[in-house]
Amino acid sequence: MTWRASWLPYALGSAFFAALTALFGKLGVAGMNSNLATFVRTVVIVLFTAVLISVRGEWARPEPASWKSWTFLVLSALATGLSWLCYYRALQLGPVSRVAPIDKLSVAIAIVLALVFLGEKPSLPLLIGGGLIVAGAVVIALF
């Protein structure tokens, strides 16, 4: 299996379901407090994940992990929660066609953070692609 075959279908699935998240979220948050909508979304995700783990027989005692791993998982969860709270409020206030692309600035921000903090190596395609994402978000936000 090539490197592309291993992660690419999941990345494309993520993009597709993120698009559905924006569409369904906009429709669902209408007439509801955005924080409550985020809570409902979170509960559904927890239940869905529990069912998936059960169906696949993946319930197991976690392997011993370092405090560093647990700390970063907790920080990741907090960042996700804050992202969702902001996202649902933005969807409540603005059109999906503008909110979702601005939200995707997370891709460019993640690239910068990976270069700075994880020591990932920049490449011309990475820098051009990241720049195009930023340019697209700016055009959508301003025009």
C-alpha positions in Angstrom: 0.0 0.0 0.0 1.4 3.4 -1.0 1.5 6.3 1.4 -1.4 8.0 -0.5 -3.6 4.9 -0.3 -3.2 4.8 3.4 -4.4 8.3 4.4 -6.0 9.9 1.3 -9.4 8.2 1.4 -9.8 9.2 5.1 -8.7 12.8 4.4 -11.3 13.0 1.5 -13.9 11.5 3.8 -13.1 14.0 6.4 -13.5 16.8 3.9 -16.8 15.5 2.6 -18.2 15.0 6.1 -17.0 18.4 7.2 -18.9 19.9 4.3 -22.0 18.0 5.5 -21.3 19.2 9.0 -21.5 22.8 7.8 -24.7 22.3 5.9 -26.5 20.3 8.6 -25.1 22.5 11.3 -26.5 25.6 9.7 -29.9 24.1 9.4 -29.8 22.6 12.9 -28.6 25.7 14.8 -31.5 27.8 13.4 -33.7 28.7 16.3 -31.4 27.1 18.9 -28.7 28.5 21.2 -25.4 27.8 19.5 -23.8 26.5 22.7 -26.7 24.1 23.2 -26.4 23.0 19.6 -22.7 22.2 20.2 -23.6 20.2 23.3 -26.1 18.1 21.3 -23.6 17.6 18.6 -21.0 16.4 21.1 -23.4 14.0 22.8 -24.3 12.5 19.4 -20.6 12.1 18.6 -19.9 10.4 21.9 -22.8 8.0 21.4 -21.9 7.3 17.7 -18.3 6.6 18.6 -19.4 4.3 21.4 -21.6 2.3 19.1 -18.8 2.1 16.5 -16.3 0.9 19.0 -18.9 -1.7 20.2 -19.7 -3.0 16.8 -16.0 -3.3 15.9 -15.2 -5.0 19.2 -12.6 -2.4 20.0 -13.4 -1.8 23.7 -10.1 -2.3 25.5 -8.1 -1.0 28.4 -5.9 1.7 27.0 -2.3 0.9 27.0 -0.2 2.9 29.5 0.4 6.3 28.1 2.6 9.0 29.2 1.3 12.1 31.0 2.5 14.0 27.9 0.2 12.0 25.7 -2.8 12.5 28.0 -2.0 16.2 28.3 -1.9 16.7 24.6 -5.1 14.6 24.1 -6.9 16.8 26.7 -5.6 20.0 25.1 -6.7 18.7 21.7 -10.2 18.0 23.1 -10.4 21.5 24.6 -9.3 23.0 21.3 -11.9 21.0 19.4 -14.6 22.1 21.8 -13.6 25.7 21.5 -13.5 25.3 17.7 -17.0 23.8 17.6 -18.4 26.5 19.9 -17.0 29.2 17.6 -18.0 27.4 14.5 -21.7 26.9 15.5 -21.9 30.6 16.6 -20.4 31.7 13.2 -22.9 29.4 11.4 -25.7 30.9 13.3 -24.7 34.4 12.4 -23.4 34.0 8.8 -23.9 32.0 5.6 -22.3 28.6 5.3 -20.7 29.6 2.0 -18.6 32.1 3.9 -18.2 30.6 7.3 -17.0 27.1 6.1 -14.1 28.5 3.9 -12.9 30.8 6.7 -13.0 27.8 9.1 -10.7 26.0 6.6 -8.0 28.6 7.4 -7.3 26.0 10.0 -5.5 24.1 7.3 -3.0 26.9 6.7 -2.7 27.6 10.4 -2.0 23.8 11.0 0.7 24.0 8.3 2.4 26.9 10.0 2.2 25.3 13.4 3.6 22.0 12.0 6.5 23.8 10.5 7.3 25.8 13.6 6.5 23.3 16.4 6.8 19.9 14.8 9.8 20.6 12.6 8.1 19.4 9.5 9.9 20.4 6.3 8.4 23.0 4.0 8.1 22.3 0.3 7.2 24.5 -2.6 3.8 22.7 -3.2 3.0 23.0 0.5 3.8 26.7 0.7 1.9 27.4 -2.6 -1.1 25.4 -1.5 -1.2 27.0 1.9 -0.9 30.4 0.4 -3.8 29.7 -2.0 -6.0 28.6 0.9 -5.3 31.9 2.7 -5.9 33.8 -0.5 -9.2 32.0 -1.1 -10.3 32.7 2.4 -9.4 36.4 2.2 -11.3 36.7 -1.1 -14.4 35.0 0.4 -14.2 37.1 3.6 -13.8 40.5 1.9 -15.9 40.2 -1.2 
